[in-house]
Amino acid sequence: MPANLRGNKRERDVVFPANVQEDQNCRPGQKGRERRGSNPRRPSVAGEGRDDTLTVRDHNAGGACEKSEDVADKYAELRCKSCGSGDSEAEMVLCDGCDLGFHTFCLRPILAAVPAEEWFCPSCTKSPAVKEFPKIQTKIIDFFRIEKFSGAPESKKRRRNSGNLTLSKRSRKLAVHNPSKDPDRLLEQMRSLATALTTSNILYSDELTYPPGCAPRESNDASLEIGGMQEMSKDDRAAYELSKRMWREGQVAPLIVKHDPGQGFVVEADSAIKDMTIVAEYIGDVDYMKNRVNDDGNGIMGLLFTNNPSSELVICPDKRANIARFVSGINNHTREGKKKQNLRCIRFNVDGEARALLIAIRDIAKGERLYYDYNAYKSDYPTQCFL
Ligand SMILES: C[S@@+](CC[C@H](N)C(=O)[O-])C[C@H]1O[C@@H](n2cnc3c(N)ncnc32)[C@H](O)[C@@H]1O
């Protein structure tokens, strides 16, 4: 265990209880009906009580529970269109187009939770799965607001300065990524991320954002973290700053975003990545966890865990985000799943603010898919269906 990653200050991802209790009158998966009980969209973290008693409405509910026998009959035999089983009704979602049911875990990509809003199954979805971003340098540079893209690798001077940041395994210090030397490859890597972001209707951002209506910047006070937040050494801080500057200048980490029919967008190493490399900072809108209890939770990351639950913070990458948002999670329930992990999310105190970084925990080969543990802190994101 690296010295600066040691200890009990591990990241806590926000997760969603898979268990949804049925209301006496209403069965999960039925349209126009309500469920009561544990809310699958209620973000929860390890140590947090499971006392959620919010009302959950099916995506198509729109009104009070229908109690007619007709409707009950109609859905009595509800079966998942993919696997044919009628089990796990709590995790059944109905398509607003064809009215067929699907288990959240049978869908590809898997749904983290029953959507709160209108939802269409893959056959009824009108938009293409992937909207390719144009292969035009100026458009790519504009999209990422790249400062002075030279298309060339780092200057020798900068490389020498950063040399002591690309550290040996033994030193356990954070390392700066090694960008591709071929400018076309850099553009292809950026284009792949632009494709994933635009397809997902997400704007690019490389900094945490504090939009009106969300938690204010002052709320991100790392000193409130229970047990204290991991501090950065001087060298680690220099590595972090250089890594951020390189991303801003288009010297991005050698990562490529691909679309996988089973997992949706995934991130792969486009060339070898050394152990301890800062792969990306986790980016999004910062908000109070209490404000996000009904979000679908896809990608919500714990940022600050305090003694007072109402001041706990999460990063929400649904509107603004970067590549970190597309990194896959391991299946915690299998040995093969656990073996895939090659990153960890570590939260650090940076100038008094909490930040979450994805860091390589071993050497990663070209072509390897990136994974970290969504449940690193005893939480229960439903990863048992993860591939
Ligand atoms: C934070 S997002 C990751 C990006 C996501 N693939 C996308 O296209 O937006 C988490 C979601 O990705 C999918 N996912 C992540 N890891 C997975 C895995 N190992 N197997 C299957 N699906 C996975 C699930 O749909 C999960 O709810």
The ligand as an SDF file (V2000), in Angstrom:
LIG
                    3D

 27 29  0  0  0  0  0  0  0  0999 V2000
  -20.3450    6.0480  -13.9660 C   0  0  0  0  0  0  0  0  0  0  0  0
  -21.1950    5.3040  -15.2530 S   0  0  0  0  0  0  0  0  0  0  0  0
  -19.8910    4.7770  -16.2830 C   0  0  0  0  0  0  0  0  0  0  0  0
  -20.1090    5.2510  -17.6940 C   0  0  0  0  0  0  0  0  0  0  0  0
  -21.2090    4.5420  -18.4160 C   0  0  0  0  0  0  0  0  0  0  0  0
  -20.7220    3.2960  -19.0050 N   0  0  0  0  0  0  0  0  0  0  0  0
  -21.8220    5.4300  -19.4890 C   0  0  0  0  0  0  0  0  0  0  0  0
  -21.9240    5.0200  -20.6550 O   0  0  0  0  0  0  0  0  0  0  0  0
  -22.2240    6.5440  -19.1600 O   0  0  0  0  0  0  0  0  0  0  0  0
  -21.7880    3.8320  -14.4660 C   0  0  0  0  0  0  0  0  0  0  0  0
  -22.6400    2.9620  -15.3540 C   0  0  0  0  0  0  0  0  0  0  0  0
  -21.8200    2.3410  -16.3400 O   0  0  0  0  0  0  0  0  0  0  0  0
  -22.1880    0.9800  -16.5220 C   0  0  0  0  0  0  0  0  0  0  0  0
  -21.0840    0.1570  -16.0320 N   0  0  0  0  0  0  0  0  0  0  0  0
  -19.9910    0.5750  -15.3610 C   0  0  0  0  0  0  0  0  0  0  0  0
  -19.1750   -0.4600  -15.1050 N   0  0  0  0  0  0  0  0  0  0  0  0
  -19.7820   -1.5560  -15.6170 C   0  0  0  0  0  0  0  0  0  0  0  0
  -19.4390   -2.9300  -15.6810 C   0  0  0  0  0  0  0  0  0  0  0  0
  -18.3180   -3.4140  -15.1700 N   0  0  0  0  0  0  0  0  0  0  0  0
  -20.3060   -3.7610  -16.3030 N   0  0  0  0  0  0  0  0  0  0  0  0
  -21.4560   -3.3050  -16.8470 C   0  0  0  0  0  0  0  0  0  0  0  0
  -21.8300   -2.0180  -16.8230 N   0  0  0  0  0  0  0  0  0  0  0  0
  -20.9960   -1.1530  -16.2150 C   0  0  0  0  0  0  0  0  0  0  0  0
  -23.4440    0.7770  -15.7030 C   0  0  0  0  0  0  0  0  0  0  0  0
  -24.5190    1.0490  -16.5770 O   0  0  0  0  0  0  0  0  0  0  0  0
  -23.3110    1.8150  -14.6300 C   0  0  0  0  0  0  0  0  0  0  0  0
  -24.5710    2.1570  -14.1160 O   0  0  0  0  0  0  0  0  0  0  0  0
  1  2  1  0
  2  3  1  0
  2 10  1  0
  3  4  1  0
  4  5  1  0
  5  6  1  0
  5  7  1  0
  7  8  2  0
  7  9  1  0
 10 11  1  0
 11 12  1  0
 11 26  1  0
 12 13  1  0
 13 14  1  0
 13 24  1  0
 14 15  1  0
 14 23  1  0
 15 16  2  0
 16 17  1  0
 17 18  1  0
 17 23  2  0
 18 19  1  0
 18 20  2  0
 20 21  1  0
 21 22  2  0
 22 23  1  0
 24 25  1  0
 24 26  1  0
 26 27  1  0
M  CHG  2   2   1   9  -1
M  END
$$$$
